[in-house]
Every structure is written in C-alpha cells, then in structure tokens.
Amino acid sequence: MRTTALLYHDIVPQYGYETSGFQGADADIYKLDKQEFRRHMQVIASQSELCPEVVTSAGFGEAGRHLLLTFDDGGVSAIEHTAGILGEFDWLGHFFVTTGRIGTPGFLDAMQVRALRGGRHVIGTHSDTHPTRMSACSATQLDREWRDSVRCLEDILGEPVTVASIPGGYYSRTVASAAAAAGIRVLFTSEPVTRTGTVDDCLVIGRFNVQQGRSAQWVAAVVADSLLPRARCFLAWNGKKLLKAAGGPVYLMLRKAILSQRADADRRRPQ
C-alpha cells in the first residue's frame, strides 16, 4: 500500500490569518486562502484518478495507492470554511485537534468538534498542548500529551479516538510508541513519503505539507506521484531535519525571527 497524504492547516479568507488557529508569522505560512484551497481540490477532482478517502473507510488498507486529506491544529476555520469546501466535492477529511485549545479564541469548541464528526469527518488528536519539540518530551510528558488528548476527545464525541498527528513534525519512534500505548492506531507524521510503517501495531503515515505558495499544479503533481516534486520535498525535509537536530530550540527561535521579519516587510510593501 502507498499513501499520499496532504497536510493542510487553516483555510481562511484572504489575509485573514488572525481568524483561525495559532497566531504569528511562523503559523501564518501554513494558512491558505480559501479560494486557493478550492483550486487545489478542483485540480485533484479534474486530474487525479484517486478520490480522497479516510483511514476508517472500508477500502483503506487494500493494495494500491490511496489519497488522504488532513488538517492540523483544530482552528475554527475547519468548520467555518474547510468542511464546506470539502462538501462541494463530497469528500471527507481528517481533522486533528489540539485539545488544550478547544473553546479558546480561534479554535474549535466542543460543539463544533461534534459537528465536524457529524459530517462524517475523522476527528483525531494533535496532542493536548502542542509541544514545540514533541520528540524532546520525556516519556511522562508524551504519555500525558496523548492520553489526556484522547480522553478529552472521547468525552466530547462519545466514541473511541484512534487517529492522531504529530505537532511540528518532531517525530521519533518513542513518540509513536507512546501514541500506540495511548490507543492510537493511525499516526500521521510530516515526513513527505508515500510508504507506510508500523510501530507497536500503530500504522505510521507520512504527509506532504501544503503551505502558502504551493500551486494547484504542484498539488496535482504530488497526487499523481510525480518524482520531481516528491524528491524536492524529501530533500528539503531531510535538510530541515538536520537543522532541527543540530540547532534544537535555537533553530526554532531563529526561524521565528526570520519569518517575523519577512511578515513585517510584506506588510510595509505597497499593495
């Protein structure tokens, strides 16, 4: 089985970055204009032989290629914009909720989480507190992040929650093992690969990150399994992975500062 999973975050009105999800320049680069997102979905519908499915569907896991749409963080845009656009194509997505943010400004509340699930979308955990570097958490912290968030969503939904995604792309086998111990059976990473793996009976699936500047044709090429965009993503991801490992928290501080300066320059530029 080969799986192409696309990783989105917030889908917002043009320049409406402050309306949903985490705030700041480092979060904004992952927020897409809703018209841009609709174009992404249109090109998949018109050019791909694959139809997006969810990991709970009957056919998932069969031999062949599969396409999944995923949305991280649990921003309120999930219910305000994203689900409606998916509904135009009769498609379902996976929405991963940072449970510690439920009901806070810019994030889904419990009723909205239930409404998404009522629309047959898959609801999963994106951790409880969205640690900056999840792979650096202690075993106790990892256990708490997964178990507390799973319990919170199960209380809201009244059903088992067995799907999750890792914040910030900080994956390790220890992170996956802790997720499996908390009852997670499908775990999404941010590594741009189509192969899947298993850790302690938990299926691990990579994803291709779609951020600002990714064109609809880029999305179509990734979904079509074209070598060049996948190779570029893989090389860029592994280069960043080395920087993360070498720089630790310093890497994150520098990245945030650079993106903030870039955002300030964009705001000062005449429109």
C-alpha positions as semicolon CSV with decimal commas, in nm:
position;residue;x (nm);y (nm);z (nm)
1;M;0,000;0,000;0,000
2;R;0,121;0,351;-0,089
3;T;-0,047;0,653;0,063
4;T;-0,027;1,016;-0,047
5;A;-0,147;1,227;0,244
6;L;-0,171;1,604;0,204
7;L;-0,111;1,814;0,516
8;Y;-0,308;2,137;0,543
9;H;-0,369;2,364;0,841
10;D;-0,612;2,658;0,842
11;I;-0,815;2,759;0,537
12;V;-0,902;3,129;0,578
13;P;-1,037;3,432;0,390
14;Q;-0,772;3,627;0,201
15;Y;-0,517;3,763;0,450
16;G;-0,744;3,655;0,736
17;Y;-0,464;3,478;0,918
18;E;-0,578;3,605;1,257
19;T;-0,923;3,446;1,224
20;S;-0,821;3,089;1,300
21;G;-0,562;2,874;1,469
22;F;-0,224;2,960;1,613
23;Q;-0,102;3,315;1,568
24;G;0,228;3,455;1,442
25;A;0,432;3,458;1,123
26;D;0,556;3,103;1,180
27;A;0,193;2,981;1,187
28;D;0,068;3,206;0,907
29;I;0,284;3,042;0,638
30;Y;0,067;2,732;0,672
31;K;-0,265;2,918;0,631
32;L;-0,416;2,907;0,283
33;D;-0,667;3,139;0,123
34;K;-0,994;2,950;0,085
35;Q;-1,011;3,020;-0,290
36;E;-0,662;2,881;-0,329
37;F;-0,764;2,570;-0,136
38;R;-1,072;2,530;-0,355
39;R;-0,846;2,538;-0,663
40;H;-0,636;2,262;-0,507
41;M;-0,947;2,048;-0,463
42;Q;-1,068;2,126;-0,816
43;V;-0,742;2,014;-0,974
44;I;-0,749;1,689;-0,778
45;A;-1,107;1,629;-0,890
46;S;-1,029;1,702;-1,255
47;Q;-0,684;1,549;-1,296
48;S;-0,645;1,265;-1,047
49;E;-0,768;0,910;-1,072
50;L;-0,762;0,896;-0,692
51;C;-1,051;1,008;-0,477
52;P;-0,974;1,126;-0,122
53;E;-1,077;0,874;0,141
54;V;-1,039;0,836;0,516
55;V;-0,850;0,576;0,717
56;T;-1,175;0,445;0,861
57;S;-1,324;0,364;0,520
58;A;-1,373;0,001;0,423
59;G;-1,129;0,010;0,133
60;F;-0,840;0,176;0,313
61;G;-0,550;-0,063;0,365
62;E;-0,604;-0,252;0,043
63;A;-0,316;-0,284;-0,203
64;G;-0,262;0,008;-0,435
65;R;-0,246;0,385;-0,391
66;H;-0,456;0,591;-0,152
67;L;-0,514;0,967;-0,114
68;L;-0,588;1,133;0,221
69;L;-0,660;1,494;0,317
70;T;-0,553;1,604;0,665
71;F;-0,587;1,929;0,863
72;D;-0,382;2,008;1,172
73;D;-0,427;2,227;1,481
74;G;-0,806;2,240;1,527
75;G;-0,857;2,601;1,419
76;V;-1,215;2,723;1,383
77;S;-1,165;2,750;1,006
78;A;-1,224;2,375;0,994
79;I;-1,595;2,425;1,048
80;E;-1,624;2,776;0,901
81;H;-1,458;2,710;0,565
82;T;-1,278;2,379;0,516
83;A;-1,562;2,132;0,572
84;G;-1,790;2,329;0,341
85;I;-1,539;2,327;0,055
86;L;-1,480;1,953;0,101
87;G;-1,858;1,910;0,092
88;E;-1,868;2,066;-0,255
89;F;-1,680;1,756;-0,374
90;D;-1,848;1,512;-0,135
91;W;-1,508;1,440;0,023
92;L;-1,409;1,373;0,381
93;G;-1,102;1,484;0,573
94;H;-0,908;1,411;0,889
95;F;-0,914;1,695;1,144
96;F;-0,655;1,685;1,420
97;V;-0,743;1,889;1,727
98;T;-0,509;2,042;1,985
99;T;-0,734;1,962;2,280
100;G;-0,586;2,217;2,519
101;R;-0,707;2,489;2,281
102;I;-1,067;2,369;2,248
103;G;-1,304;2,658;2,313
104;T;-1,035;2,927;2,309
105;P;-1,034;3,217;2,058
106;G;-0,962;3,100;1,704
107;F;-1,012;2,731;1,783
108;L;-1,300;2,485;1,763
109;D;-1,526;2,444;2,064
110;A;-1,674;2,111;2,174
111;M;-1,999;2,163;1,981
112;Q;-1,807;2,239;1,662
113;V;-1,590;1,929;1,707
114;R;-1,909;1,724;1,731
115;A;-2,049;1,898;1,424
116;L;-1,743;1,803;1,220
117;R;-1,778;1,443;1,332
118;G;-2,148;1,459;1,249
119;G;-2,040;1,543;0,895
120;R;-1,858;1,204;0,890
121;H;-1,511;1,357;0,903
122;V;-1,246;1,178;1,108
123;I;-1,153;1,355;1,432
124;G;-0,813;1,285;1,584
125;T;-0,576;1,430;1,838
126;H;-0,295;1,673;1,763
127;S;-0,173;1,642;2,126
128;D;-0,300;1,831;2,429
129;T;-0,063;2,130;2,446
130;H;0,107;2,123;2,102
131;P;0,465;2,089;2,234
132;T;0,723;2,288;2,041
133;R;0,951;1,984;2,012
134;M;0,750;1,672;2,081
135;S;1,038;1,433;2,020
136;A;1,226;1,608;2,305
137;C;0,947;1,540;2,556
138;S;1,003;1,293;2,838
139;A;0,820;0,962;2,844
140;T;0,587;1,100;3,110
141;Q;0,512;1,410;2,903
142;L;0,444;1,205;2,590
143;D;0,209;0,974;2,779
144;R;0,019;1,273;2,917
145;E;0,000;1,453;2,580
146;W;-0,152;1,152;2,406
147;R;-0,369;1,008;2,683
148;D;-0,515;1,338;2,801
149;S;-0,599;1,450;2,448
150;V;-0,754;1,115;2,355
151;R;-0,964;1,118;2,671
152;C;-1,080;1,474;2,606
153;L;-1,196;1,399;2,252
154;E;-1,361;1,073;2,356
155;D;-1,558;1,261;2,623
156;I;-1,673;1,512;2,358
157;L;-1,756;1,257;2,089
158;G;-1,869;0,959;2,293
159;E;-1,664;0,719;2,083
160;P;-1,307;0,586;2,065
161;V;-1,044;0,818;1,917
162;T;-0,766;0,620;1,750
163;V;-0,612;0,862;1,497
164;A;-0,350;1,131;1,563
165;S;-0,095;1,363;1,405
166;I;0,232;1,492;1,550
167;P;0,280;1,866;1,607
168;G;0,565;2,044;1,435
169;G;0,700;1,742;1,252
170;Y;0,906;1,625;1,551
171;Y;0,867;1,251;1,502
172;S;1,058;0,975;1,674
173;R;0,989;0,610;1,739
174;T;0,941;0,697;2,107
175;V;0,666;0,943;2,011
176;A;0,496;0,672;1,804
177;S;0,528;0,412;2,081
178;A;0,370;0,648;2,332
179;A;0,085;0,714;2,089
180;A;0,030;0,342;2,040
181;A;0,024;0,288;2,417
182;A;-0,249;0,554;2,441
183;G;-0,467;0,364;2,193
184;I;-0,368;0,544;1,873
185;R;-0,382;0,307;1,578
186;V;-0,302;0,551;1,293
187;L;-0,037;0,821;1,340
188;F;0,042;1,088;1,081
189;T;0,388;1,245;1,064
190;S;0,512;1,533;0,848
191;E;0,769;1,330;0,658
192;P;0,699;1,353;0,281
193;V;0,688;0,983;0,194
194;T;0,425;0,753;0,047
195;R;0,540;0,436;0,217
196;T;0,380;0,343;0,546
197;G;0,528;0,171;0,851
198;T;0,418;0,019;1,179
199;V;0,530;0,089;1,534
200;D;0,375;-0,125;1,808
201;D;0,065;-0,202;1,599
202;C;0,025;0,166;1,510
203;L;0,023;0,250;1,138
204;V;0,257;0,543;1,066
205;I;0,178;0,756;0,758
206;G;0,386;1,041;0,615
207;R;0,240;1,359;0,466
208;F;0,322;1,627;0,209
209;N;0,299;1,971;0,367
210;V;0,095;2,222;0,166
211;Q;0,180;2,578;0,266
212;Q;0,147;2,921;0,108
213;G;0,292;2,933;-0,243
214;R;0,213;2,573;-0,331
215;S;0,022;2,589;-0,657
216;A;-0,270;2,373;-0,758
217;Q;-0,048;2,213;-1,023
218;W;0,212;2,129;-0,757
219;V;-0,061;1,953;-0,560
220;A;-0,173;1,770;-0,874
221;A;0,185;1,655;-0,941
222;V;0,230;1,524;-0,587
223;V;-0,103;1,340;-0,602
224;A;-0,003;1,196;-0,942
225;D;0,309;1,056;-0,772
226;S;0,545;1,259;-0,995
227;L;0,905;1,207;-0,895
228;L;1,041;1,565;-0,906
229;P;0,812;1,737;-0,653
230;R;0,829;1,439;-0,418
231;A;1,208;1,430;-0,439
232;R;1,234;1,803;-0,373
233;C;1,006;1,771;-0,071
234;F;1,207;1,478;0,060
235;L;1,541;1,658;0,024
236;A;1,408;1,979;0,179
237;W;1,251;1,789;0,466
238;N;1,567;1,598;0,548
239;G;1,778;1,914;0,525
240;K;1,545;2,083;0,771
241;K;1,551;1,772;0,988
242;L;1,929;1,801;1,020
243;L;1,900;2,170;1,111
244;K;1,637;2,090;1,374
245;A;1,857;1,822;1,528
246;A;2,168;2,041;1,528
247;G;2,002;2,364;1,637
248;G;1,744;2,239;1,885
249;P;1,547;2,531;2,035
250;V;1,788;2,780;1,874
251;Y;1,669;2,668;1,530
252;L;1,310;2,744;1,627
253;M;1,395;3,088;1,765
254;L;1,589;3,184;1,452
255;R;1,314;3,053;1,225
256;K;1,050;3,251;1,412
257;A;1,259;3,570;1,399
258;I;1,326;3,536;1,025
259;L;0,960;3,473;0,944
260;S;0,851;3,765;1,161
261;Q;1,089;3,999;0,978
262;R;0,962;3,871;0,644
263;A;0,600;3,925;0,750
264;D;0,678;4,280;0,865
265;A;0,843;4,356;0,529
266;D;0,540;4,218;0,343
267;R;0,305;4,440;0,544
268;R;0,510;4,751;0,465
269;R;0,524;4,673;0,093
270;P;0,271;4,872;-0,115
271;Q;-0,019;4,657;-0,232
